[in-house]
Amino acid sequence: MRSLQRDLARALERAAKAFPAVVLSGPRRSGKTWLLRHLFPKGSYVLLEDPDVVTRFRADPQRFLDELPTPAILDEIQNVPEAFAYVRSRIDRRPRRTGQYFLTGSQDAPLMRGVTESMAGRAAVFQLLPFSARESKRGNPHVGGFPEVIARPRSAALWFSSYVQTYLERDVRAVTAVRDLSTFRRFLGLVAARHGQTLNRSDLAAPLGVTIPTVSQWLSILETTAQVLIVPPYFENFGKRLVKSPKIYLADSGLACHLLGIANQAELRRSPFLGPIFEGFVASEIAKSQANRGARRELYYFRDHQGLEVDFVVPAPRDGLRLIECKATRTPLPGMTSSLHQLHAAARAAFPRKRLELLLVHDPGARASEARTAISPGVRALAWPDFTRELE
């Protein structure tokens, strides 16, 4: 597969000209190392996951960095958290020199703690997620967006099996001391089975025979390693009693399909999980669009106690708001927009000056997508490829 341009590339290049350091986090195998080495080919490179490299660094950190020409890429730096202090001291010697260090990590929470404590004001921070549909036309709800799956979709099952095993052995053990990895693997399967549902920790704990605090810790691991999207309810009150629990999605729809045993597109079409998988795919595309702009994640859903639900609520430019419904159908119908109209009426009454956009995103299947408008008054129906192209 030819080299694909990542949407985040321009933001990284701009940051390298404005900050002494750039921090790039994201899930394992999302393409962080390849992107930085591609954008900054003259930079020196060290992998702080190699035991020999880690030993050399810890034996004499100052000498290690003295012998490392800048710009330098320090890959998987969360494995050596003390490195942040040494990098900071070197940046402070020449604070006006930009693009000195590029730091990557697969675990957001430990990496961000290091940035907060040691690199505040010295580093621009970004997250790289797997390919979006804008970046690769090969991505879809069944395949997901991991680069190696996009490149070799026929080997997806083997790749995902290896990925889960690697993830369990490396990231899970690195974040916390999970003693029973087989139970944690079953936990992943349960999360997949509840893809797109309201998060209920008791519902996850009971089948595994573990405590709710254990489930909370494991969910934190999944979020820390960017394996799940936790989508909170929209925070504005439209004069209704709102459900306060978040919804949970696996961040990559291809991984969700693998954990659910959905082997191909045809099986996905027949699966009872088709709707949630498609919904999660759209959620991931929104999150990727925001991350690729260097923006913070702003992705919500709406549900009240009377049963009114809209899949996603997303802030839009110029004080706007997008209300988004997802339907895994080739034929969007006016009746599918009723919840959008109900929430629109409530939002208009509560916030008369807010600019509202109503969208129904659907799946065209194997057919070429066609932009549609006015499926019902004020609502546009868009096939997901067209929707992803509109994301800004």
ZINOR-V641067 format. One record per helix or strand of 2 or more residues. SS is the DSSP state (~ for helix, > for strand). FROM is the first residue (numbers start at 1). LEN is the number of residues. If there is no record, write none. Layout:
SS/FROM/LEN  SS/FROM/LEN
//
This chain:
~/9/8  >/21/5  ~/32/8  >/44/4  ~/51/9  ~/61/6  >/72/4  ~/77/4  ~/83/11  >/101/5  ~/108/12  >/123/5  ~/147/5  ~/153/23  ~/181/13  >/197/2  ~/201/8  ~/212/13  >/228/6  >/247/4  ~/253/7  ~/265/6  ~/274/19  >/300/5  >/309/8  >/320/8  ~/334/17  >/355/8  >/379/5  ~/384/7
//
